[in-house]
């Protein structure tokens, strides 16, 4: 199981827009927060080996909150339309895929893993196991 979170500070951005003619842009400011909860399983050819590669697959549910505002700017620099401040939330379910390498040494297990939450996030992690 995993539990993760992601947060961005408030950021400004600009992207091309054709809405008010060629050369117009959308200028905005926004912030994003995300929480995800997932379950994964792994398979390895050598589960008790000193060095063992493995594959990861699973599923995660996540919730995203976004807020921001902006305006459209014409190519001459004048403001064409203000977009009122807004916020939104979205929940989704995504597949998790990845691969890793487990190394045993001195009674300790260390894992290096790369995983992708399909269509959203990628991560490279280094960790160890917790025994309960």
C-alpha positions in Angstrom: 0.0 0.0 0.0 1.1 3.6 -0.5 -0.2 7.0 0.4 1.2 10.0 -1.4 0.6 13.7 -1.8 1.7 16.4 -4.3 1.5 20.2 -3.9 2.5 23.1 -6.2 3.0 26.6 -5.1 1.0 29.3 -6.9 2.4 29.5 -10.5 1.9 31.9 -13.4 1.7 30.5 -16.9 1.0 31.6 -20.5 -0.2 29.5 -23.4 -1.1 30.3 -27.0 -4.8 30.7 -27.8 -6.6 31.2 -31.0 -9.8 32.4 -29.3 -9.1 36.1 -30.0 -7.2 35.8 -33.2 -3.8 34.7 -34.2 -1.1 35.7 -31.6 -3.5 35.8 -28.7 -2.6 34.1 -25.4 -4.2 33.0 -22.2 -2.4 34.3 -19.1 -3.2 32.5 -15.8 -2.2 31.8 -12.3 -3.0 28.6 -10.4 -2.2 26.0 -7.8 -2.7 22.3 -7.6 -2.9 19.8 -4.7 -3.2 16.0 -5.0 -3.6 13.0 -2.7 -3.3 9.4 -3.8 -3.9 6.0 -2.2 -2.9 2.8 -3.9 -2.3 -0.9 -3.7 0.5 -2.6 -5.7 1.9 -6.0 -6.0 5.3 -7.2 -7.4 6.7 -10.2 -9.0 10.3 -11.3 -9.2 12.2 -14.3 -10.6 14.4 -14.6 -7.5 12.4 -13.6 -4.4 15.2 -14.7 -1.9 18.2 -13.7 -4.1 20.8 -11.2 -3.0 20.0 -9.1 -6.0 16.6 -9.4 -7.5 14.8 -7.4 -10.3 11.1 -7.1 -10.1 8.0 -5.7 -11.8 5.3 -3.7 -10.1 1.6 -3.3 -11.0 -1.4 -2.0 -9.2 -4.1 0.6 -9.0 -4.4 4.0 -7.2 -7.3 6.4 -6.5 -6.5 10.0 -6.4 -8.2 13.3 -5.7 -7.0 16.6 -7.3 -7.9 20.1 -6.2 -7.1 23.0 -8.5 -7.7 26.8 -8.2 -6.8 29.7 -10.4 -7.8 32.6 -12.6 -6.7 34.3 -15.7 -7.4 36.4 -18.8 -7.1 36.3 -22.5 -4.7 38.8 -24.2 -5.0 39.9 -27.8 -1.9 40.0 -30.0 -1.7 43.8 -29.5 -1.3 43.3 -25.8 -4.8 44.5 -24.8 -7.0 42.4 -22.4 -9.8 40.6 -24.3 -11.6 38.8 -21.5 -11.1 38.1 -17.8 -11.8 34.6 -16.5 -13.2 34.7 -13.0 -11.4 32.9 -10.2 -12.4 29.3 -10.0 -11.7 26.1 -8.4 -12.4 22.5 -9.1 -11.9 19.0 -7.8 -11.5 15.7 -9.7 -11.2 12.1 -8.6 -9.8 9.4 -10.7 -8.6 5.8 -10.7 -5.3 5.0 -12.5 -3.1 2.0 -13.2 0.4 1.9 -11.6 3.2 0.2 -13.5 6.9 0.0 -12.7 10.1 -1.9 -12.2 12.7 -2.1 -9.5 15.7 -3.7 -8.0 16.0 -5.3 -4.6 19.4 -5.7 -2.9 19.9 -7.7 0.3 22.9 -7.0 2.5 23.7 -7.1 6.1 20.2 -8.2 7.1 18.7 -5.3 5.3 16.7 -5.0 2.1 17.0 -1.9 0.0 14.8 -1.2 -3.0 15.3 1.2 -6.0 12.1 1.6 -7.9 10.7 3.5 -10.9 6.9 3.7 -11.2 4.4 5.6 -13.2 0.8 6.5 -12.2 -0.5 6.2 -15.8 -1.3 9.5 -17.4 -0.3 11.5 -14.3 2.9 11.2 -12.3 6.2 9.3 -12.4 8.5 8.6 -9.5 11.8 7.1 -8.7 12.1 5.9 -5.1 14.7 4.4 -2.8 13.5 2.7 0.3 13.6 -0.3 2.7 11.0 -2.6 4.2 9.2 -2.3 7.4 8.4 -5.4 9.4 5.1 -5.6 11.3 
